[in-house]
Amino acid sequence: MKSYAAVDLGASSGRVMVGRAGPDTLELAEAHRFPNRPVRVPEGLRWDVLALYAGVLDGLRAAGSRCEGRIDSVGIDSWAVDYGLLDADGALLGNPVHYRDGRTEGVAEKVWTTVPAEELYAATGLQYAPFNTLYQLTAARSTAQLAQARRVLLMPDLLAYWLTGEQGTELTNASTTQLIDPRTRDWARGVADRLGVDLGLFPPLRHPGDPAGVLRAEVLEETGLAGPVPVTAVASHDTASAVAAVPAAGERFAYICTGTWSLAGLELTAPVLTEESRAANFTNELGLDGTVRYLRNIMGLWLLQECVRAWGDPDLGGLLREAAKVPALRSVVDAGDAAFLAPGRMPERIAQACRASGQPVPGSPAETTRCILDSLALAHRRAVADAQRLAGHPVDVVHIVGGGTRNALLCQLTADACGLPVVAGPTEAAALGNVLVQARAHGTAGDLAGMRELLVRTQPLTRYAPRGGTARWRAAEARLADR
Ligand code: LFR
């Protein structure tokens, strides 16, 4: 059996996991977890990428000590869209900008005066989100840093570069830039030309499973690993790795990758580029093996994380138990609303959204928590239903993967709201998808269907049956739509 290190970086924490995979085995253990704390400096909100890299090195050392210093490969996945700029010497220019930074406000509207939103969608299939890399690069246009930049590296590609000295642009993550054509799975050169984006700044595309270099000698020394250790490109967008690890049998399934975000949708074989799909703000991101991740971004547990932070970090278990006792569906907010994107004052912002829509204003933390979970379940219901309709692809089951699988109330409410059975698990889906792609590249895992069979056989899954009462969810949905 081989051992793989999966570096999985989320918006609030990073982890290095050790995965062991064989024909009938798939095990995952956490070697190291570290916080990912964005920092607000006078210029705006930035990622502390050096702290992340230090966490990765610590994690590789911890991973090695679990495997007598022998790791067969390393793979890196992270959140999407963000990037670092390198100068002509290959040195990083400044801290990467956080996608929740305000610099992209109003930028999309300016871009659309050159390439109308409809054309942009038809060419790239990407949802509107203010932080798409295209808008970030446009916002950075007149900055000294971009003028000096000779390279753009997406976050996992930047860390891989520091580990190996080699540069590439991994495709699944590149598909979130709004500069990729999901039909050709190559750069959308026409769009880039019209918008003055220099695609030459990106190193060549690489695909999940491609070799991405070997750990540099200094990295081996610092981590105590025995070389050579190859780095393998995985589906480096965390959501792409998580979708690869959805333990589905067959094709009639929807998934919700839960964590800071809820990414809810379908796995398709071709993008849906219709005007109706654009209006519903569905995205066509690229997945493993020619698949398309047709999904909607929903604010996700970010809403709760930000409230919990504002409340001074009370015990989450207790809060959820209290929230379960609060009457259902008293007030709901639109969990897809970009108004909730920026950090800060979340309980007040949720209260304000309820007040403005003439609903009871949640008072206690338990009531606010209930409002958030009901709103998320409702947004899950809408996304699963809209995706099926827009793609003409019916489903019988909803898979929930990621951190939200630990939240039994959210899983049950999602089953109730969707009126479909929910299968929850695995929690560490992104890390498992990361490991499986490495295992396949190194000869110990099968195709996507084979990977999923292995997941079904090896991972603990929890099932939630819908408890009825879909009419109440339908009514809540109509109420929200009316406002
Ligand atoms: C989830 C995720 C989403 C992406 C958002 C911002 O971690 O990668 O898929 O839309 O973060 O990058």
Boltz pocket constraint, residues with backbone or C-beta under 6 A from the ligand:
constraints:
  - pocket:
      binder: B
      contacts: [[A, 9], [A, 10], [A, 11], [A, 78], [A, 79], [A, 80], [A, 81], [A, 82], [A, 99], [A, 237], [A, 238], [A, 239], [A, 259], [A, 260], [A, 261], [A, 263], [A, 297]]
      max_distance: 6.0
